[in-house]
Amino acid sequence: MAYTLQKLSLFKNAALAFSSLMAWEIREGRVTGTIKNLFSDAPVDISWADLLEECVSRVPDKMFLRYRDESFTYRQMDDNANRMANFLLSRGGAKGKGIGIMMRNSPRMLDIFFGTQKAGMYSVMINPELKGDGLEYIINHSDIEYLAIDAELLGTLFPVLERLERVKPSFVFVNDIEQEARDIEIPGDMGRLSSAYEAPSDRPDIWYGPDDICLLIYTSGTTGPPKGVVYRYKTTGVTRLRFLGRFFLKKSDIYYVYLSLCHGNALFLSTTITMSVLAQMALARKFSASRFWDDVRRYNATVFNTIGSIIPILMKQPEKPTDRQNNVRVVFSAACPADMWEPFEKRFGVTIYEGYGAIDGGGKGVMNFGTAPKGSLGKPMAPPGWTKLVDENGNEVPPGTPGELIFKIGSKENRVEYYKNEEASKKKVKDGWLYTGDILRQDEHGFLYFIGRNTESMRKGGENVSAYEVEQVIMKHPAVEEVAVYAVPSEMAEDEIMATMTLVEGKSLTARELWDFLSDKMAKYAVPRYIRFVDELPKTNTHRVIKRVLEREGVTEDTYDALKDRQR
């Protein structure tokens, strides 16, 4: 009954969101294209720069962004984006050219993002944690000619600079504005980003073509080479995000953003929907577990986004009397561990809404707005028959049986496109269905539950073992802060299971103690044979562990072998 009442409330919100969006679109003379974008496969969309300009036309002097001790109105952000566009054009930038953005969160990062679109160029979001071959690959593969980089990251650029095919030192613009840039020497043959703010604040008279590339965001590359997801100016997804924003955000909301803007989670689900309702955003340079709730209180934040790996870290921080002293009314989560959902809500006095989606998910998703059991993703936001769980042969699986989630994708115009990788694009969409690569199960009521990636399944004891499920059990130990579970070669025909983890500061744990802890909590074949403790796990900017690095390292000298221990 409670789910039904919540659904009725959401239908009301959806009607209000739609009417609000249509009122705006009628004012802008764009209502036909917007309806086509929301309800058909024919893409007609706007850019983020267009959205910013519309915000300026409505609330020019409203506060949009707060960052450390800085604050910017919508008009000030737009003026700075214009300056950035004019700066790039004065340095040879032009329609169709690309710039890489390798920066941690800051207003300057957004200025470049918006400004690039005002110049008709495309931006490539580059993980600031990348180094060596991985960094070189994305810069060269994306065909960018320009690069904006934080001064503090120059040390990772220098080793690959001579191997870059198109980016020359004179087209590297170093962010010398942040406090982290102090005392860092900037090469004389590179540009300083501070000079961009001397450019005119008038909008350049350049307009993009709908088929031009607007943005490339590369996948995390946790299990293989990253792929560049293409967003063209006609397929940005901004219109649908604006509808989503009106669905659950208020104009008075303050959205706390700490995840990296170089990923879709913060750029799409935080920044874009904040702008969609003319709300305010509070930006952190990066995630800090110890400062997280202090920041939330400092900015009077009412909303924030999180992911499954962040929630255990916050839960394992020391409890404080101030834990519930915040103004947060809702947390938008992805992959919240089921056993931590309710404890997290009770400890911090918040409500979690769970969602599922991906930057290469074709705009498809699943949401639980309190309309499904805690721990569930909810039900698909698609007509009946447009979502399936299938086995490796493409056959639909019955309730309770894990299967890969696939979505009916519609026309070719709406399919996922990977940059210069037609083979991967075709593999992603087959016979009109988008294959997510994620394994879920569905209960008898139609609610979906996340199991793991299909690339993260191991074979042991004649059984398939989900790395995700093993990780969730290991995380129940109070001393474990983060963990990655993966397969390593076995002397037999199957896999051996290995777990590498970090510990909560101030706590201790031996591998034997962990093995004993796990032995009565999961099937014997699923308990990791190999256990290793490290100071830090290799991760992407979205806090996903890069397991291929650990797999490459294999069984190291400091790895505990439970089999050998038991044979002694």
C-alpha positions as CSV (number, residue, x, y, z in Angstrom):
1,M,0.0,0.0,0.0
2,A,2.9,2.4,0.9
3,Y,4.5,1.8,-2.5
4,T,1.2,2.5,-4.3
5,L,0.7,5.8,-2.4
6,Q,4.3,6.8,-3.2
7,K,3.7,6.0,-6.9
8,L,0.6,8.2,-6.9
9,S,2.7,11.0,-5.4
10,L,5.3,10.5,-8.1
11,F,2.8,10.6,-10.9
12,K,1.7,14.0,-9.5
13,N,5.3,15.2,-9.5
14,A,5.8,13.9,-13.0
15,A,2.7,15.9,-14.2
16,L,4.0,19.0,-12.5
17,A,7.5,18.5,-13.9
18,F,6.2,18.0,-17.4
19,S,3.9,21.1,-17.3
20,S,6.8,23.2,-15.9
21,L,9.2,22.0,-18.6
22,M,6.6,22.7,-21.3
23,A,5.9,26.2,-20.0
24,W,9.7,26.9,-20.3
25,E,9.9,25.4,-23.8
26,I,6.9,27.3,-25.0
27,R,8.6,30.5,-23.9
28,E,11.7,29.5,-25.8
29,G,9.8,28.4,-28.9
30,R,11.1,24.9,-28.6
31,V,8.1,22.8,-27.5
32,T,7.8,20.5,-30.5
33,G,11.5,19.5,-30.4
34,T,11.3,18.9,-26.6
35,I,8.3,16.6,-26.9
36,K,10.1,14.6,-29.7
37,N,13.2,14.3,-27.4
38,L,11.2,13.1,-24.5
39,F,8.9,10.6,-26.2
40,S,10.4,9.6,-29.5
41,D,13.6,8.2,-31.0
42,A,14.2,11.4,-33.1
43,P,16.9,13.3,-31.2
44,V,16.4,17.1,-30.9
45,D,18.4,18.5,-28.0
46,I,20.3,21.5,-26.6
47,S,23.8,21.9,-25.2
48,W,24.8,22.7,-21.6
49,A,25.9,26.2,-22.8
50,D,22.3,26.7,-24.1
51,L,20.9,25.7,-20.7
52,L,23.3,28.1,-18.9
53,E,22.1,30.9,-21.1
54,E,18.5,30.1,-20.5
55,C,19.2,30.2,-16.7
56,V,20.8,33.6,-17.1
57,S,17.7,34.9,-19.0
58,R,15.5,33.9,-16.0
59,V,17.6,34.4,-12.9
60,P,20.8,36.2,-13.8
61,D,21.7,37.3,-10.3
62,K,20.8,34.1,-8.5
63,M,23.7,32.2,-6.8
64,F,24.6,29.2,-8.9
65,L,27.9,27.9,-7.6
66,R,29.8,28.0,-4.3
67,Y,33.3,26.6,-4.1
68,R,35.6,27.1,-1.1
69,D,35.4,30.8,-0.4
70,E,34.2,31.7,-4.0
71,S,30.7,32.2,-5.2
72,F,29.3,32.8,-8.7
73,T,25.9,33.8,-10.0
74,Y,24.4,32.4,-13.2
75,R,25.4,35.5,-15.0
76,Q,29.0,35.4,-13.8
77,M,29.3,31.8,-14.8
78,D,28.0,32.7,-18.3
79,D,30.4,35.6,-18.6
80,N,33.3,33.4,-17.7
81,A,32.2,30.7,-20.2
82,N,32.2,33.4,-22.9
83,R,35.7,34.5,-21.9
84,M,36.9,30.9,-22.1
85,A,35.3,30.5,-25.6
86,N,36.9,33.7,-26.8
87,F,40.2,32.7,-25.3
88,L,40.2,29.3,-27.1
89,L,39.2,30.9,-30.4
90,S,42.1,33.4,-30.1
91,R,44.4,30.4,-29.7
92,G,43.3,28.8,-32.9
93,G,40.3,26.9,-31.5
94,A,37.4,26.3,-34.0
95,K,34.3,24.3,-34.6
96,G,35.0,20.6,-34.5
97,K,38.3,20.9,-32.6
98,G,38.7,19.2,-29.2
99,I,40.1,20.1,-25.8
100,G,40.9,17.7,-23.0
101,I,40.0,18.7,-19.5
102,M,42.3,17.0,-17.0
103,M,41.3,18.9,-13.8
104,R,39.9,18.3,-10.3
105,N,36.7,20.0,-9.5
106,S,36.7,23.8,-9.6
107,P,34.7,26.6,-11.2
108,R,37.4,26.8,-13.9
109,M,36.6,23.3,-15.0
110,L,33.0,24.2,-15.6
111,D,34.0,27.4,-17.4
112,I,36.0,25.4,-19.9
113,F,33.2,22.9,-20.3
114,F,30.6,25.5,-21.1
115,G,33.0,27.7,-23.0
116,T,34.0,24.9,-25.3
117,Q,30.4,24.6,-26.5
118,K,30.1,28.3,-27.1
119,A,33.1,27.9,-29.4
120,G,31.5,25.0,-31.2
121,M,34.3,22.6,-30.0
122,Y,34.1,19.4,-28.1
123,S,35.5,18.6,-24.7
124,V,37.0,15.3,-23.4
125,M,36.8,14.6,-19.7
126,I,40.0,13.0,-18.5
127,N,40.4,11.3,-15.2
128,P,42.9,13.4,-13.2
129,E,44.2,10.2,-11.7
130,L,45.4,8.8,-15.0
131,K,49.1,8.3,-15.6
132,G,51.4,6.8,-18.2
133,D,50.0,4.7,-21.0
134,G,46.4,5.2,-19.9
135,L,46.7,8.9,-20.1
136,E,48.5,8.8,-23.4
137,Y,45.9,6.5,-24.9
138,I,42.9,8.8,-24.1
139,I,44.7,12.0,-25.3
140,N,45.8,10.5,-28.6
141,H,42.6,8.4,-29.2
142,S,40.3,11.4,-28.7
143,D,42.1,13.5,-31.3
144,I,42.2,16.6,-29.1
145,E,44.6,19.4,-30.0
146,Y,44.3,21.3,-26.7
147,L,44.6,20.3,-23.1
148,A,43.6,22.1,-19.9
149,I,45.3,20.7,-16.8
150,D,45.7,21.6,-13.2
151,A,49.2,22.7,-12.2
152,E,49.4,20.0,-9.6
153,L,49.0,17.3,-12.3
154,L,51.8,18.5,-14.6
155,G,54.1,15.8,-13.1
156,T,51.9,13.1,-14.7
157,L,51.8,14.9,-18.0
158,F,55.5,15.4,-18.5
159,P,56.4,11.7,-19.0
160,V,54.0,11.3,-21.9
161,L,54.2,14.8,-23.4
162,E,56.6,13.8,-26.2
163,R,54.4,10.9,-27.2
164,L,51.3,13.0,-27.8
165,E,50.3,13.1,-31.4
166,R,48.4,16.4,-31.6
167,V,48.8,18.3,-28.4
168,K,51.8,20.6,-28.4
169,P,53.2,22.4,-25.3
170,S,51.9,25.8,-26.5
171,F,48.3,24.3,-26.6
172,V,48.6,23.1,-23.0
173,F,46.8,25.6,-20.7
174,V,47.8,25.2,-17.0
175,N,45.3,26.0,-14.3
176,D,47.4,28.3,-12.2
177,I,44.4,29.7,-10.3
178,E,43.8,27.1,-7.6
179,Q,45.5,27.3,-4.3
180,E,47.1,23.9,-5.1
181,A,49.1,25.7,-7.9
182,R,51.2,27.7,-5.5
183,D,54.9,27.1,-5.7
184,I,54.5,25.0,-8.8
185,E,56.7,26.1,-11.7
186,I,54.9,26.3,-15.0
187,P,56.9,25.8,-18.2
188,G,57.3,29.0,-20.2
189,D,56.1,27.3,-23.4
190,M,52.8,26.4,-21.9
191,G,49.8,28.8,-21.4
192,R,48.4,30.0,-18.1
193,L,44.6,29.5,-17.7
194,S,44.4,32.8,-15.7
195,S,45.0,34.7,-18.9
196,A,41.7,33.4,-20.3
197,Y,39.8,35.6,-17.9
198,E,41.2,38.7,-19.7
199,A,39.3,37.8,-22.8
200,P,36.0,39.6,-23.8
201,S,32.8,38.4,-22.0
202,D,30.7,38.8,-25.2
203,R,29.3,35.5,-26.6
204,P,31.2,34.6,-29.8
205,D,29.1,34.4,-32.9
206,I,29.6,30.7,-33.5
207,W,27.0,28.0,-33.6
208,Y,27.4,24.3,-33.6
209,G,25.8,21.8,-36.0
210,P,23.4,19.2,-34.5
211,D,25.6,16.3,-35.7
212,D,28.8,17.8,-34.3
213,I,30.5,16.1,-31.4
214,C,29.9,18.0,-28.1
215,L,31.4,15.8,-25.5
216,L,33.4,12.5,-25.0
217,I,33.4,10.7,-21.7
218,Y,35.5,7.6,-21.5
219,T,34.4,4.6,-19.6
220,S,36.2,3.7,-16.5
221,G,38.3,1.0,-18.1
222,T,38.1,-1.2,-15.0
223,T,38.3,-4.4,-17.0
224,G,39.7,-3.3,-20.4
225,P,40.7,-0.3,-22.5
226,P,38.4,2.6,-21.9
227,K,35.9,3.5,-24.6
228,G,34.9,7.1,-25.5
229,V,31.1,7.6,-25.3
230,V,30.0,10.2,-27.9
231,Y,27.5,12.9,-27.1
232,R,26.6,15.0,-30.1
233,Y,24.9,18.4,-29.9
234,K,21.6,16.8,-30.9
235,T,22.0,13.9,-28.4
236,T,23.3,15.5,-25.2
237,G,20.5,14.2,-23.1
238,V,20.0,17.6,-21.5
239,T,16.3,17.8,-22.2
240,R,15.5,14.5,-20.5
241,L,17.8,15.5,-17.6
242,R,15.9,18.8,-17.2
243,F,12.6,16.8,-16.9
244,L,14.3,14.5,-14.3
245,G,15.5,17.6,-12.4
246,R,12.0,19.1,-12.2
247,F,10.7,15.7,-11.0
248,F,12.6,15.6,-7.7
249,L,14.5,18.9,-7.2
250,K,13.3,22.2,-5.9
251,K,14.4,25.7,-6.8
252,S,15.5,26.2,-3.1
253,D,17.7,23.1,-3.1
254,I,21.5,23.3,-2.6
255,Y,23.2,20.3,-4.3
256,Y,26.5,19.2,-2.7
257,V,28.8,17.8,-5.4
258,Y,32.0,16.0,-4.4
259,L,32.3,13.3,-7.1
260,S,34.5,14.2,-10.0
261,L,32.9,16.4,-12.7
262,C,34.8,14.5,-15.3
263,H,32.2,11.7,-14.9
264,G,28.6,11.6,-15.9
265,N,27.4,11.1,-12.3
266,A,28.4,14.6,-11.2
267,L,28.2,16.3,-14.6
268,F,24.8,15.0,-15.5
269,L,22.9,14.0,-12.4
270,S,24.2,16.9,-10.3
271,T,25.2,19.9,-12.3
272,T,22.6,19.6,-15.1
273,I,19.6,18.9,-13.0
274,T,20.6,21.7,-10.6
275,M,20.5,24.1,-13.5
276,S,17.3,22.6,-14.7
277,V,15.4,24.0,-11.7
278,L,17.5,27.1,-11.3
279,A,18.9,25.8,-8.0
280,Q,22.3,26.2,-6.3
281,M,25.3,23.9,-6.3
282,A,28.1,23.6,-3.7
283,L,31.3,22.1,-5.1
284,A,34.1,20.2,-3.3
285,R,37.4,19.8,-5.0
286,K,37.3,16.1,-4.2
287,F,35.9,13.5,-1.8
288,S,37.1,13.6,1.8
289,A,35.4,11.2,4.2
290,S,36.6,13.2,7.3
291,R,35.3,16.5,5.9
292,F,32.2,15.3,4.1
293,W,29.5,16.1,6.7
294,D,31.3,19.3,7.7
295,D,31.0,20.5,4.1
296,V,27.4,19.5,3.9
297,R,26.6,21.6,7.0
298,R,28.8,24.5,5.8
299,Y,27.0,24.8,2.6
300,N,23.5,24.0,4.1
301,A,23.2,21.3,1.5
302,T,19.8,19.7,1.0
303,V,20.7,17.1,-1.6
304,F,23.8,15.0,-2.6
305,N,24.7,12.1,-4.9
306,T,26.6,9.0,-3.8
307,I,27.7,5.6,-5.0
308,G,27.9,2.2,-3.3
309,S,31.6,2.5,-2.5
310,I,31.2,5.8,-0.7
311,I,28.5,4.7,1.7
312,P,30.6,2.1,3.6
313,I,33.4,4.6,3.9
314,L,31.1,7.2,5.5
315,M,29.5,4.5,7.7
316,K,32.9,3.5,9.1
317,Q,33.8,7.0,10.1
318,P,33.6,7.5,13.9
319,E,30.1,8.3,15.1
320,K,29.5,11.9,16.2
321,P,26.7,13.7,18.0
322,T,26.4,15.9,14.9
323,D,25.7,13.1,12.5
324,R,22.0,14.0,12.2
325,Q,22.6,17.7,12.2
326,N,22.2,18.5,8.6
327,N,19.5,19.8,6.2
328,V,19.8,16.9,3.7
329,R,16.3,15.8,2.6
330,V,17.3,13.2,0.0
331,V,20.3,11.3,-1.1
332,F,20.5,10.0,-4.7
333,S,22.4,6.7,-4.6
334,A,23.8,4.1,-7.0
335,A,24.5,0.6,-5.8
336,C,23.9,1.3,-2.1
337,P,24.7,-1.9,-0.2
338,A,21.4,-3.4,0.9
339,D,22.4,-4.0,4.5
340,M,23.6,-0.4,4.9
341,W,20.6,1.3,3.4
342,E,18.5,1.6,6.5
343,P,21.4,2.1,9.0
344,F,22.7,5.0,6.8
345,E,19.3,6.7,6.7
346,K,18.8,6.3,10.5
347,R,22.3,7.4,11.4
348,F,22.4,10.6,9.3
349,G,18.6,11.3,9.2
350,V,18.3,11.2,5.4
351,T,16.2,9.4,2.8
352,I,17.9,7.4,0.1
353,Y,16.5,7.2,-3.5
354,E,18.3,4.5,-5.5
355,G,19.0,4.6,-9.2
356,Y,20.7,2.7,-11.9
357,G,22.2,4.1,-15.1
358,A,25.5,4.4,-17.1
359,I,27.2,6.9,-19.4
360,D,26.9,4.3,-22.1
361,G,23.4,3.3,-21.1
362,G,21.6,5.1,-23.9
363,G,19.7,7.2,-21.4
364,K,17.9,4.1,-19.9
365,G,17.6,3.6,-16.2
366,V,15.8,2.2,-13.2
367,M,14.8,4.2,-10.1
368,N,13.5,3.4,-6.6
369,F,11.9,6.6,-5.2
370,G,10.6,4.8,-2.2
371,T,8.5,2.8,-4.5
372,A,10.3,-0.5,-3.9
373,P,11.9,-2.4,-1.0
374,K,15.1,-1.1,0.4
375,G,18.0,-2.7,-1.4
376,S,16.1,-2.9,-4.7
377,L,16.7,-0.7,-7.8
378,G,13.0,-0.6,-8.3
379,K,11.2,-1.3,-11.6
380,P,12.3,-0.2,-15.0
381,M,11.2,3.2,-16.2
382,A,10.1,1.8,-19.6
383,P,7.0,0.3,-21.1
384,P,6.3,-3.5,-20.4
385,G,8.4,-5.7,-22.7
386,W,11.1,-3.0,-23.2
387,T,13.3,-4.5,-20.5
388,K,14.6,-8.1,-20.0
389,L,17.0,-10.1,-18.0
390,V,18.7,-12.7,-20.3
391,D,21.2,-15.5,-20.1
392,E,24.4,-15.8,-22.2
393,N,22.3,-17.0,-25.1
394,G,19.9,-14.1,-25.1
395,N,17.0,-16.1,-23.6
396,E,14.9,-14.4,-20.9
397,V,15.4,-15.8,-17.4
398,P,12.7,-16.5,-14.9
399,P,12.3,-14.5,-11.6
400,G,15.0,-15.3,-9.1
401,T,17.5,-16.2,-11.7
402,P,20.4,-13.8,-12.4
403,G,20.6,-12.4,-16.0
404,E,22.1,-9.6,-18.0
405,L,19.9,-6.5,-18.1
406,I,19.0,-5.4,-21.6
407,F,16.9,-2.5,-22.9
408,K,15.0,-2.0,-26.1
409,I,16.9,0.9,-27.7
410,G,14.7,1.9,-30.6
411,S,16.1,3.5,-33.8
412,K,19.7,3.7,-34.7
413,E,19.6,7.5,-34.0
414,N,19.3,6.7,-30.3
415,R,21.9,4.0,-30.0
416,V,25.1,4.2,-27.9
417,E,28.1,5.4,-30.0
418,Y,31.8,4.8,-29.0
419,Y,34.3,7.1,-30.6
420,K,36.3,5.4,-33.4
421,N,35.1,2.0,-32.2
422,E,32.3,0.7,-34.5
423,E,32.9,-2.8,-33.4
424,A,32.2,-2.0,-29.7
425,S,29.2,0.1,-30.7
426,K,27.7,-2.8,-32.6
427,K,28.4,-5.2,-29.7
428,K,26.7,-2.9,-27.3
429,V,23.4,-2.8,-29.3
430,K,22.3,-6.0,-31.0
431,D,19.0,-6.5,-32.8
432,G,17.5,-3.3,-31.3
433,W,18.5,-4.2,-27.7
434,L,21.1,-2.5,-25.6
435,Y,23.2,-4.9,-23.5
436,T,24.3,-3.3,-20.2
437,G,26.8,-5.8,-19.1
438,D,25.3,-5.8,-15.7
439,I,23.8,-8.9,-14.0
440,L,20.6,-8.4,-12.0
441,R,17.8,-10.6,-10.6
442,Q,14.1,-9.9,-10.5
443,D,11.8,-11.0,-7.7
444,E,8.2,-12.3,-8.2
445,H,6.9,-8.7,-7.9
446,G,9.1,-7.4,-10.7
447,F,11.6,-5.5,-8.5
448,L,15.2,-5.6,-9.7
449,Y,18.3,-6.3,-7.6
450,F,21.9,-5.6,-8.7
451,I,24.3,-8.7,-8.7
452,G,27.4,-7.4,-10.5
453,R,29.1,-7.0,-13.8
454,N,29.1,-10.0,-16.2
455,T,32.8,-9.5,-16.6
456,E,33.2,-10.0,-12.8
457,S,31.9,-13.5,-12.5
458,M,34.3,-16.3,-11.4
459,R,34.0,-20.0,-11.7
460,K,34.8,-22.1,-8.6
461,G,33.7,-25.5,-7.4
462,G,31.5,-25.8,-10.5
463,E,29.6,-22.7,-9.5
464,N,29.5,-19.1,-10.8
465,V,30.6,-16.7,-8.1
466,S,29.7,-13.0,-8.2
467,A,32.6,-10.8,-7.2
468,Y,30.1,-8.2,-6.1
469,E,28.3,-10.5,-3.7
470,V,31.6,-11.7,-2.1
471,E,32.7,-8.1,-1.7
472,Q,29.4,-7.3,0.1
473,V,30.0,-10.0,2.7
474,I,33.6,-9.0,3.3
475,M,32.5,-5.4,3.8
476,K,30.5,-6.6,6.8
477,H,33.7,-6.9,8.8
478,P,34.1,-3.6,10.7
479,A,37.8,-3.4,10.1
480,V,37.5,-3.5,6.3
481,E,37.2,-0.1,4.6
482,E,37.3,-1.1,0.9
483,V,37.7,-4.4,-1.0
484,A,38.1,-5.8,-4.5
485,V,37.4,-9.4,-5.3
486,Y,38.7,-10.9,-8.6
487,A,39.9,-14.1,-10.2
488,V,43.5,-15.3,-10.5
489,P,44.9,-18.3,-12.3
490,S,44.4,-21.7,-10.7
491,E,46.4,-24.9,-11.0
492,M,43.0,-26.5,-11.9
493,A,40.7,-25.7,-14.8
494,E,38.7,-23.1,-12.8
495,D,39.5,-19.8,-11.1
496,E,41.0,-19.0,-7.7
497,I,39.4,-16.2,-5.9
498,M,41.5,-13.3,-4.5
499,A,40.5,-10.4,-2.2
500,T,42.6,-7.3,-1.8
501,M,41.5,-4.7,0.7
502,T,42.3,-1.6,2.8
503,L,41.6,-1.4,6.5
504,V,39.8,1.3,8.5
505,E,42.3,3.7,10.0
506,G,43.3,2.6,13.5
507,K,41.9,-1.0,13.2
508,S,43.8,-4.2,12.6
509,L,42.9,-7.5,11.1
510,T,44.9,-10.6,10.0
511,A,44.1,-12.6,6.9
512,R,43.4,-15.7,9.0
513,E,40.9,-13.8,11.1
514,L,39.1,-12.6,8.0
515,W,39.0,-16.1,6.5
516,D,37.5,-17.4,9.7
517,F,35.0,-14.6,9.7
518,L,33.9,-15.4,6.1
519,S,33.9,-19.2,6.5
520,D,30.4,-19.4,8.0
521,K,28.9,-16.5,6.0
522,M,29.1,-17.9,2.5
523,A,29.5,-21.1,0.5
524,K,32.9,-22.7,1.0
525,Y,33.7,-22.4,-2.7
526,A,33.1,-18.6,-2.6
527,V,35.5,-17.8,0.3
528,P,38.7,-16.3,-1.2
529,R,41.7,-18.5,-1.2
530,Y,44.0,-15.5,-1.4
531,I,43.8,-12.4,0.8
532,R,46.0,-9.3,0.6
533,F,46.1,-6.0,2.5
534,V,47.2,-2.8,0.8
535,D,47.4,0.9,1.8
536,E,45.5,2.0,-1.2
537,L,43.5,0.4,-4.1
538,P,44.0,1.6,-7.7
539,K,40.8,3.5,-8.5
540,T,39.2,5.6,-11.2
541,N,37.9,9.1,-10.5
542,T,34.5,7.6,-9.8
543,H,36.0,5.5,-6.9
544,R,35.7,2.2,-8.9
545,V,38.6,-0.1,-8.3
546,I,40.6,-0.8,-11.5
547,K,40.7,-4.6,-11.1
548,R,42.9,-5.2,-14.1
549,V,45.8,-3.6,-12.3
550,L,45.3,-6.0,-9.4
551,E,44.8,-9.0,-11.7
552,R,48.1,-8.1,-13.4
553,E,49.9,-8.0,-10.1
554,G,48.4,-11.4,-9.3
555,V,49.5,-13.4,-6.1
556,T,52.2,-11.3,-4.6
557,E,54.7,-12.2,-1.9
558,D,52.6,-10.5,0.8
559,T,49.5,-12.4,-0.2
560,Y,48.0,-14.9,2.3
561,D,47.2,-18.3,0.9
562,A,44.4,-20.0,2.9
563,L,45.0,-23.4,1.2
564,K,48.6,-23.6,2.2
565,D,47.8,-22.3,5.7
566,R,45.2,-25.1,6.2
567,Q,47.7,-27.7,5.0
568,R,50.2,-26.9,7.6
